[in-house]
């Protein structure tokens, strides 16, 4: 086994796969009703406005109709919640991926294409290959490691290729342009207005964004004990982005969790322990006084 193969299939605890799987599938359900409920409006959009993405054209996917859009919505909502339990990981996983893929084709075939979905789509495609996994299971799995690694690569590519796109379409002058100024005018917050008032700060921020995106692959080279700090920096970048120009990268943030040791987060176990302590506390108070 060469170094590249060993790196791509680096084994991880099955508990991490179980936690990441639950997080991703719960996000899919939340995405339908919280983050992108507007996709359902395409059920009533005239069919001649539908300009399918290349994938939609290659697969000859049908023009969205009320039956197709609402059918996918409810099927995806039910199957996403079912997949979050970890049962039938391959059957439910492939079904969720197929339905969500079509959901994204419907969402992005009317003139607007978001780049924050790539990591999530890769995660949905890779998770069914990881097999069964239980929360808290310390057994290590290479198949699960591969699923997380390809998701991580997609996450980093989202950043790096975003910088490439900026240079490709905006040239090197992008860093000294008025991109952030226009974004603040269109959708800025009060915090953004304060920042915009500081001379040259927006230009400095654009240099920082470019350096951050180009330097994102460094996360693969830092030592494990520093990786969480790098991930925290990535998350803080998106917090600031949302706090200033209200752009949410929620699907990307869900995929970004593939870098975290999620097996250490066990809410079910914590809840059971809390309830057990509560029952013990109640019994203690119910003992008769001698």
C-alpha positions as CSV (number, residue, x, y, z in Angstrom):
1,X,0.0,0.0,0.0
2,X,1.6,3.3,-1.1
3,X,1.5,6.5,0.9
4,X,-1.4,8.1,-1.0
5,X,-3.6,5.1,-0.6
6,X,-2.8,4.8,3.1
7,X,-3.6,8.5,3.5
8,X,-6.9,8.3,1.6
9,X,-8.0,5.2,3.5
10,X,-6.6,6.2,6.9
11,X,-8.8,4.2,9.4
12,X,-11.1,6.1,11.8
13,X,-13.4,5.0,14.6
14,X,-16.7,3.7,13.5
15,X,-18.2,5.9,16.2
16,X,-17.0,8.9,14.2
17,X,-18.8,7.6,11.1
18,X,-22.0,7.1,13.0
19,X,-21.9,10.6,14.4
20,X,-21.1,12.2,11.1
21,X,-23.8,10.2,9.4
22,X,-26.4,11.4,11.9
23,X,-25.2,15.0,11.5
24,X,-25.3,14.9,7.7
25,X,-28.7,13.3,7.4
26,X,-30.3,15.5,10.0
27,X,-28.9,18.5,8.1
28,X,-30.5,17.2,4.9
29,X,-33.9,17.2,6.7
30,X,-33.2,20.7,8.1
31,X,-32.1,21.9,4.7
32,X,-35.4,21.1,3.2
33,X,-37.5,23.1,5.7
34,X,-35.1,25.7,7.1
35,X,-32.3,26.6,4.7
36,X,-33.7,26.0,1.2
37,X,-37.5,25.8,1.5
38,X,-37.7,28.1,-1.6
39,X,-36.8,25.0,-3.8
40,X,-40.5,23.9,-3.4
41,X,-41.6,27.0,-5.2
42,X,-40.2,25.5,-8.4
43,X,-43.2,23.2,-8.4
44,X,-45.2,26.1,-9.8
45,X,-42.4,27.7,-12.0
46,X,-43.1,27.5,-15.7
47,X,-41.3,24.6,-17.3
48,X,-39.7,26.7,-20.0
49,X,-37.6,28.5,-17.4
50,X,-36.0,25.2,-16.4
51,X,-32.4,25.1,-17.8
52,X,-30.9,21.9,-16.3
53,X,-27.3,21.8,-15.3
54,X,-25.0,19.6,-17.3
55,X,-25.6,16.6,-15.0
56,X,-29.3,17.0,-15.5
57,X,-28.9,17.1,-19.2
58,X,-26.6,14.0,-19.3
59,X,-29.0,12.0,-17.1
60,X,-32.1,13.3,-19.0
61,X,-33.8,14.2,-15.8
62,X,-37.4,15.3,-16.2
63,X,-38.6,18.9,-16.1
64,X,-39.9,19.6,-12.5
65,X,-43.6,19.3,-12.0
66,X,-45.6,19.7,-8.8
67,X,-45.8,15.9,-8.4
68,X,-42.0,15.5,-8.8
69,X,-41.0,18.4,-6.5
70,X,-43.4,17.7,-3.7
71,X,-42.8,13.9,-4.0
72,X,-39.1,14.4,-3.7
73,X,-39.5,16.8,-0.8
74,X,-41.6,14.4,1.3
75,X,-39.6,11.3,0.4
76,X,-36.3,13.0,1.1
77,X,-37.6,14.3,4.5
78,X,-38.8,10.9,5.6
79,X,-35.8,9.0,4.3
80,X,-33.3,11.5,5.6
81,X,-34.6,11.2,9.1
82,X,-34.6,7.4,8.8
83,X,-31.0,7.4,7.6
84,X,-30.0,9.5,10.5
85,X,-30.7,6.5,12.8
86,X,-27.9,4.6,11.1
87,X,-30.2,1.7,10.0
88,X,-29.9,0.2,6.5
89,X,-26.9,2.6,5.8
90,X,-26.5,1.5,2.2
91,X,-30.1,1.3,1.1
92,X,-31.2,4.5,2.8
93,X,-27.9,6.2,2.1
94,X,-28.1,5.7,-1.7
95,X,-31.7,6.7,-1.7
96,X,-31.0,10.0,0.1
97,X,-28.1,10.8,-2.1
98,X,-30.1,10.2,-5.3
99,X,-33.1,12.2,-4.1
100,X,-30.9,15.1,-2.8
101,X,-28.9,15.1,-6.0
102,X,-32.1,15.6,-8.0
103,X,-33.2,18.2,-5.4
104,X,-30.1,20.2,-6.1
105,X,-30.5,19.9,-9.8
106,X,-34.0,21.3,-9.4
107,X,-32.7,24.1,-7.1
108,X,-29.8,25.2,-9.3
109,X,-31.3,25.0,-12.8
110,X,-33.0,28.4,-12.8
111,X,-30.0,30.6,-13.1
112,X,-28.4,30.4,-9.6
113,X,-25.7,27.8,-8.7
114,X,-24.3,27.7,-5.2
115,X,-20.8,26.3,-4.6
116,X,-21.4,25.5,-0.9
117,X,-23.1,22.1,-1.7
118,X,-20.1,20.2,-3.1
119,X,-18.8,18.9,0.2
120,X,-22.3,17.8,1.3
121,X,-23.0,16.0,-1.9
122,X,-19.7,14.1,-1.8
123,X,-20.5,13.1,1.8
124,X,-23.9,11.8,0.8
125,X,-22.3,9.8,-2.0
126,X,-19.5,8.4,0.2
127,X,-21.3,7.6,3.4
128,X,-23.2,4.6,2.0
129,X,-19.9,2.9,1.3
130,X,-18.8,3.1,4.9
131,X,-21.1,0.3,6.0
132,X,-22.6,-0.1,9.4
133,X,-21.4,2.0,12.4
134,X,-22.6,2.5,15.9
135,X,-22.2,5.5,18.1
136,X,-19.3,5.2,20.4
137,X,-17.8,2.2,18.6
138,X,-14.0,2.5,18.8
139,X,-13.4,-0.1,16.1
140,X,-11.5,1.5,13.3
141,X,-12.6,1.3,9.7
142,X,-10.7,2.1,6.5
143,X,-13.9,2.3,4.4
144,X,-15.2,4.9,6.9
145,X,-11.8,6.7,6.7
146,X,-12.1,6.9,2.9
147,X,-15.7,8.4,3.2
148,X,-14.4,11.1,5.5
149,X,-11.3,11.8,3.5
150,X,-13.0,12.3,0.2
151,X,-15.5,14.7,2.0
152,X,-12.5,16.6,3.4
153,X,-10.9,16.9,0.0
154,X,-14.2,18.2,-1.4
155,X,-14.4,20.8,1.4
156,X,-10.9,22.1,0.8
157,X,-11.4,22.1,-3.0
158,X,-14.5,24.3,-2.3
159,X,-12.2,26.9,-0.8
160,X,-9.2,26.5,-3.2
161,X,-11.3,26.5,-6.3
162,X,-13.2,29.5,-5.1
163,X,-10.0,31.5,-5.1
164,X,-9.2,30.1,-8.6
165,X,-12.6,31.2,-9.8
166,X,-12.0,34.7,-8.4
167,X,-8.7,35.0,-10.4
168,X,-10.2,33.4,-13.5
169,X,-13.2,35.7,-13.8
170,X,-12.0,38.8,-11.9
171,X,-8.3,38.7,-12.5
172,X,-5.7,39.6,-9.9
173,X,-7.5,43.0,-9.5
174,X,-10.2,41.1,-7.6
175,X,-8.4,41.7,-4.3
176,X,-8.5,45.5,-4.9
177,X,-12.0,45.6,-6.4
178,X,-15.2,46.7,-4.7
179,X,-16.6,43.2,-4.3
180,X,-17.1,43.4,-0.6
181,X,-18.4,47.0,-0.8
182,X,-21.1,45.9,-3.2
183,X,-22.0,43.0,-1.0
184,X,-22.4,45.2,2.0
185,X,-24.6,47.7,0.0
186,X,-26.8,44.8,-1.1
187,X,-27.1,42.7,2.1
188,X,-24.8,44.1,4.7
189,X,-25.5,44.3,8.4
190,X,-24.9,47.1,10.9
191,X,-21.6,45.4,11.8
192,X,-20.6,45.5,8.1
193,X,-21.4,49.2,8.0
194,X,-19.0,49.8,10.8
195,X,-16.3,47.8,9.1
196,X,-16.9,49.6,5.8
197,X,-16.2,52.9,7.4
198,X,-12.6,52.0,8.2
199,X,-10.4,53.1,5.3
200,X,-8.8,50.2,3.3
201,X,-10.2,47.6,5.7
202,X,-12.4,46.0,3.0
203,X,-9.4,45.8,0.6
204,X,-7.3,44.2,3.4
205,X,-10.2,41.7,4.0
206,X,-10.2,40.7,0.3
207,X,-6.5,40.0,0.5
208,X,-7.2,37.9,3.6
209,X,-10.0,36.0,1.9
210,X,-7.8,35.1,-1.1
211,X,-4.9,34.0,1.2
212,X,-7.3,32.0,3.3
213,X,-8.8,30.1,0.4
214,X,-5.5,29.5,-1.3
215,X,-3.9,28.3,2.0
216,X,-6.8,26.0,3.0
217,X,-5.0,22.8,2.0
218,X,-2.6,23.4,4.9
219,X,-5.2,21.7,7.1
220,X,-4.0,18.3,5.7
221,X,-0.4,19.0,6.8
222,X,-0.8,20.3,10.3
223,X,-0.4,17.9,13.3
224,X,-3.7,16.4,14.6
225,X,-3.5,18.3,17.8
226,X,-3.6,21.6,15.9
227,X,-6.2,20.5,13.3
228,X,-9.1,21.4,15.6
229,X,-7.8,25.0,15.8
230,X,-7.6,25.2,12.1
231,X,-11.2,23.9,11.8
232,X,-12.3,26.4,14.4
233,X,-10.7,29.2,12.3
234,X,-12.6,27.9,9.2
235,X,-15.8,28.1,11.2
236,X,-15.0,31.5,12.5
237,X,-14.5,32.8,9.0
238,X,-18.1,31.7,8.1
239,X,-19.4,33.2,11.3
240,X,-17.9,36.6,10.4
241,X,-19.2,36.2,6.8
242,X,-22.8,35.6,8.0
243,X,-22.5,38.4,10.6
244,X,-21.4,41.0,8.0
245,X,-23.1,40.1,4.7
246,X,-25.6,37.4,5.8
247,X,-24.3,34.7,3.5
248,X,-24.8,31.3,5.0
249,X,-22.6,28.3,4.0
250,X,-24.6,25.8,6.1
251,X,-24.2,22.7,3.9
252,X,-20.5,23.4,3.6
253,X,-20.2,23.7,7.4
254,X,-21.9,20.3,7.9
255,X,-19.4,18.7,5.6
256,X,-16.6,20.6,7.3
257,X,-17.4,18.6,10.5
258,X,-15.7,15.6,8.7
259,X,-12.5,16.9,10.2
260,X,-13.7,16.7,13.8
261,X,-13.5,13.8,16.3
262,X,-17.2,13.5,16.4
263,X,-17.1,10.1,18.2
264,X,-16.4,12.1,21.4
265,X,-19.8,13.7,21.1
266,X,-22.4,11.2,22.4
267,X,-25.6,13.1,23.1
268,X,-27.7,9.9,23.5
269,X,-25.3,8.5,26.1
270,X,-25.2,11.9,27.9
271,X,-29.0,12.0,27.9
272,X,-29.3,8.4,29.3
273,X,-26.8,9.3,32.0
274,X,-28.7,12.5,32.9
275,X,-32.0,10.6,33.1
276,X,-30.4,7.9,35.2
277,X,-29.1,10.5,37.6
278,X,-32.5,12.1,37.8
279,X,-34.2,8.8,38.6
280,X,-31.6,8.1,41.3
281,X,-32.2,11.6,42.7
282,X,-36.0,11.1,42.8
283,X,-35.6,7.7,44.5
284,X,-33.3,9.2,47.1
285,X,-36.0,11.8,48.0
286,X,-38.8,9.2,48.0
287,X,-37.1,7.1,50.7
288,X,-39.1,7.1,53.9
289,X,-37.5,8.9,56.8
290,X,-36.7,6.5,59.7
